[in-house]
Amino acid sequence: MSQTFGKVIRKARKEKEFSQRELAKLTGIDYTYLSKLENDHAGYPPSEDVINKLALHLDLNAEELRYLAGRITPDDAKVFEELVRKYKEMPALLRRMRDEPEFARKILRDTTEFKSEE
């Protein structure tokens, strides 16, 4: 069974013996939103602030939570900004990868093969 953001925070909340309402109050978020997060039904990644508060109160690794939530790290954002500055076509490439999953798989496959040849 794969780990998801929701499963990780639910498990940690239960281990800390917090109810959803208690954790929501500690973190300053609405308990219905916390329920959506735990069930992986929020519809969008939680904010950095929410991730940091959950990590703090649940003694979890904030970087791991960011990854599970689908948020990019500050280092990833810097790399992305550098690539966009250097390669003006980068946003178009990413949109194409989003819209054409097979194209994205081919690019990733080619990249992996190129790396193994080095």
RAFENCOR-V628068 format. One record per residue. N is the residue number from 1. RES is the residue in three letters. SS is DSSP state (~ for helix, > for strand, _ for the rest). PHI is phi as a letter, one per 40 degrees, with the letter a starting at -180 (* if undefined). Layout:
n:N res:RES ss:SS phi:PHI
n:N res:RES ss:SS phi:PHI
This chain:
n:1 res:MET ss:_ phi:*
n:2 res:SER ss:_ phi:c
n:3 res:GLN ss:_ phi:c
n:4 res:THR ss:_ phi:b
n:5 res:PHE ss:~ phi:d
n:6 res:GLY ss:~ phi:c
n:7 res:LYS ss:~ phi:c
n:8 res:VAL ss:~ phi:c
n:9 res:ILE ss:~ phi:c
n:10 res:ARG ss:~ phi:c
n:11 res:LYS ss:~ phi:c
n:12 res:ALA ss:~ phi:c
n:13 res:ARG ss:~ phi:c
n:14 res:LYS ss:~ phi:c
n:15 res:GLU ss:~ phi:c
n:16 res:LYS ss:_ phi:c
n:17 res:GLU ss:_ phi:g
n:18 res:PHE ss:_ phi:c
n:19 res:SER ss:_ phi:c
n:20 res:GLN ss:~ phi:c
n:21 res:ARG ss:~ phi:c
n:22 res:GLU ss:~ phi:c
n:23 res:LEU ss:~ phi:c
n:24 res:ALA ss:~ phi:c
n:25 res:LYS ss:~ phi:c
n:26 res:LEU ss:~ phi:c
n:27 res:THR ss:~ phi:c
n:28 res:GLY ss:_ phi:g
n:29 res:ILE ss:_ phi:b
n:30 res:ASP ss:_ phi:c
n:31 res:TYR ss:~ phi:c
n:32 res:THR ss:~ phi:c
n:33 res:TYR ss:~ phi:c
n:34 res:LEU ss:~ phi:d
n:35 res:SER ss:~ phi:c
n:36 res:LYS ss:~ phi:c
n:37 res:LEU ss:~ phi:c
n:38 res:GLU ss:~ phi:c
n:39 res:ASN ss:_ phi:c
n:40 res:ASP ss:_ phi:f
n:41 res:HIS ss:_ phi:b
n:42 res:ALA ss:_ phi:c
n:43 res:GLY ss:_ phi:g
n:44 res:TYR ss:_ phi:a
n:45 res:PRO ss:_ phi:c
n:46 res:PRO ss:_ phi:c
n:47 res:SER ss:_ phi:c
n:48 res:GLU ss:~ phi:d
n:49 res:ASP ss:~ phi:c
n:50 res:VAL ss:~ phi:c
n:51 res:ILE ss:~ phi:d
n:52 res:ASN ss:~ phi:c
n:53 res:LYS ss:~ phi:c
n:54 res:LEU ss:~ phi:c
n:55 res:ALA ss:~ phi:d
n:56 res:LEU ss:~ phi:c
n:57 res:HIS ss:~ phi:c
n:58 res:LEU ss:~ phi:b
n:59 res:ASP ss:_ phi:f
n:60 res:LEU ss:_ phi:b
n:61 res:ASN ss:_ phi:c
n:62 res:ALA ss:~ phi:c
n:63 res:GLU ss:~ phi:c
n:64 res:GLU ss:~ phi:c
n:65 res:LEU ss:~ phi:c
n:66 res:ARG ss:~ phi:d
n:67 res:TYR ss:~ phi:c
n:68 res:LEU ss:~ phi:c
n:69 res:ALA ss:~ phi:c
n:70 res:GLY ss:_ phi:g
n:71 res:ARG ss:_ phi:c
n:72 res:ILE ss:_ phi:c
n:73 res:THR ss:_ phi:c
n:74 res:PRO ss:~ phi:d
n:75 res:ASP ss:~ phi:c
n:76 res:ASP ss:~ phi:c
n:77 res:ALA ss:~ phi:c
n:78 res:LYS ss:~ phi:c
n:79 res:VAL ss:~ phi:c
n:80 res:PHE ss:~ phi:d
n:81 res:GLU ss:~ phi:c
n:82 res:GLU ss:~ phi:c
n:83 res:LEU ss:~ phi:c
n:84 res:VAL ss:~ phi:c
n:85 res:ARG ss:~ phi:c
n:86 res:LYS ss:~ phi:c
n:87 res:TYR ss:_ phi:b
n:88 res:LYS ss:_ phi:c
n:89 res:GLU ss:_ phi:c
n:90 res:MET ss:~ phi:d
n:91 res:PRO ss:~ phi:d
n:92 res:ALA ss:~ phi:c
n:93 res:LEU ss:~ phi:c
n:94 res:LEU ss:~ phi:c
n:95 res:ARG ss:~ phi:c
n:96 res:ARG ss:~ phi:c
n:97 res:MET ss:~ phi:c
n:98 res:ARG ss:~ phi:c
n:99 res:ASP ss:~ phi:c
n:100 res:GLU ss:_ phi:b
n:101 res:PRO ss:~ phi:d
n:102 res:GLU ss:~ phi:c
n:103 res:PHE ss:~ phi:c
n:104 res:ALA ss:~ phi:c
n:105 res:ARG ss:~ phi:c
n:106 res:LYS ss:~ phi:c
n:107 res:ILE ss:~ phi:d
n:108 res:LEU ss:~ phi:c
n:109 res:ARG ss:~ phi:c
n:110 res:ASP ss:~ phi:c
n:111 res:THR ss:~ phi:c
n:112 res:THR ss:~ phi:c
n:113 res:GLU ss:~ phi:c
n:114 res:PHE ss:~ phi:c
n:115 res:LYS ss:~ phi:c
n:116 res:SER ss:~ phi:c
n:117 res:GLU ss:~ phi:c
n:118 res:GLU ss:_ phi:c
